[in-house]
């Protein structure tokens, strides 16, 4: 599958908190094949899903490829959306399932970076060491995230990075709210230990 040409995912705004009725109308427009409706859905949710995929996979190129697959799957499965959960939650669940399947099917990529860190920008900065130290800390954090068990990583990224409530994390991952809290707590403890070793 060809890599997406969209490169502005990380800075794309989070979807506006629309009403459930507006979400259902958008879904209905997509189902009818209305020109531009699916593009509207994509624009509203792709930034957060891309960010989630990058943090889970540790590689922006893989995240872009997977984002295409997530939205193709969403297009195919849109008839199964009943409006019981928010559209964003439904898309997160769908996306997270595909991301976890992808993680399970490939070897861990602990040596890859999630940001396209540019060596020339590090050299061009007048403060040099401070920027380089921040870049190294970021790399260490991203590598540590990749060492977490996938359940802990998923709950941590959704809760601590993406800002979802534990209730929402439990909906997205299909786990109990208490399990979400436990997974996030375990992830935090493990990350502290991993970062101290660095």
N, C-alpha and C positions, 0 to 999 in steps of 0.2 A: 504494500500500500504506500502511496506517495506521501511524503512528509508535508504537513500543512504549511502554508506560507504565512499564516498568521503568527506574528511574533510579539504582539503586545499583550499576551495573556496576563502576566503578573501584574500589570498596572490596570487591567480592566476592572471597572467598578463592580462591586458586589451587586447582585440583583436587588432592585428596590423591593421593599416589602409590600407586594401587591396583595390585593384581596384574593381570597380563594375563588370568588366569582370571576375575577379577571384572569386568573390562572386557568380556570376551566374553559373560559372563552378562547384563550390562546391555544390550549390543547385541541379544542374543537376546530379551530381554524386550521391547525396543522393537520388534523385528521381529514378535513375536507380538501387538503392539498392547496390551500390558499397561498398564493405567491407571497413570499416574504415572511410568513408566519413562523416557519421553522428557523429561519435566519434570526428572527426576533428572539426566539427561545434560546438559540445558540449564543447570541450576544449577551443575553441576560445572565447566562449561567456558565459560559465557557471559562471565564477568568478564574472563578473559584475552583472549578473542576481541574483546570490546568495546574493551578497552584497545589492542589491536593496531590495530583499525579506526580508532580516534580518532587514533592517532599517524600512521597512514598517510594518512588523509583530511583531518585537521586540522579536523574539524567533528563534534561529538558528535551532532547531529541526523542527519546523514548516516550516522554510525557505527551509530546505533540502527536506522535503516531497513535498512542493509546486514546488521546482525546477524540481523534477522528472515529476510532472504533466505538467509544462510549456513545457518541452522538449518532452513529449509524445504528447501534443497538437501540438507543432511545427512539429513533425514528421507527424502527421495526416494532418496538414494544409499546408504542404510544397508546394503542388500543387497550392495553391492560391497565393504564392509569385510570383510577376511579375517583381520584380527588380525596381519598381518605387521609392522606398525608399531604403536606405542602409539596408543590411541584419540585422545589429545590431539594427537599428531603428525598423524594423519589429518585431524582437524578443522582444525588449523592450516593444513595444505596446502590443504584445500578452501576455508577462509576466505581465505587469502592469494591464491589464484587468483581468487576473486570480487572481492576488494579491488583487485587489480591490473587486472582487467577494468574495474572501476568507474573507477579512476584514468585508465586509457587512454581511456575513453569521454567523459571530461569535461575541461574546461579546468582548468589548475592554479588552485587556490584559495589563492594565497599571502597574501591579505589577511585570511583568516579565522582566528579563534582556536580553540584546541582546548579550552581550559577556559572555563567560563562565568564569566569574571572579573567580579566584582561591584564596580562603582565605589563603591558605598556602603561596602563592607567596606574598601576602600582608604582612604576618607576617615575612617572611624571608628577606624582604628588609631592609637594614640598615638605609635608610632614612625614613622608616616607615610612618610618617605623610604626607610627600609630595606625596608619591604613593597612600596612602589611600585617600587623598584629591582629587587627579586626578580621582580615581575610583569612588568616590562619585559624582564628577562633571559629569562624563560620565554617570552614572546611572541616575542622574537628567535630563541630556539632552535627553537620550533615553526615559525616562518616559514622558517628556514634548512633545517629538515628537509624542508619542502615543495619546496625548490629542488633537492634532491638528485635524481639520476636514480633512477627507480623501483627498479632492481635494488639499488643501493647503499642506498637508503632502507629497502627491505624487509629486507636482510641486517642493517643497523645496528639497526633497531628490534627484530628478533627476537633478535639477539645481545646488544647493549649495553643495551637497554631491558627486554626481556622475559626476558633471562637464559638463553636457549637456548645450548647448546654448538654449536660449528661443525658437528659431525656432525648435530645435530638441525636446524639451519638448512638444511643441504644436503638433508636429507630433505623438509623442508617446502617448500622452493623448487624442488626437483628439479634441484639444481646440484651440482657437485663440492665437496668440503670445502675444497679450495684456493681455489676461486672465492669461497666464502663468506668466507674469511679476507681475500682480496684486496678484495672489495666493502666489507667492514667497514673495512679500512684506508683505502681511498679515501674512504669516507664521512667518517671521522674527520678526514682531511686537509682535505677540502672544507668540512666544518662549521667547522673552526678558521678557515679563510680567510673564510668567510661571516660568522662572528661577529666577527671583527676589523674587518670593514667597517662593522658596525653602530655 
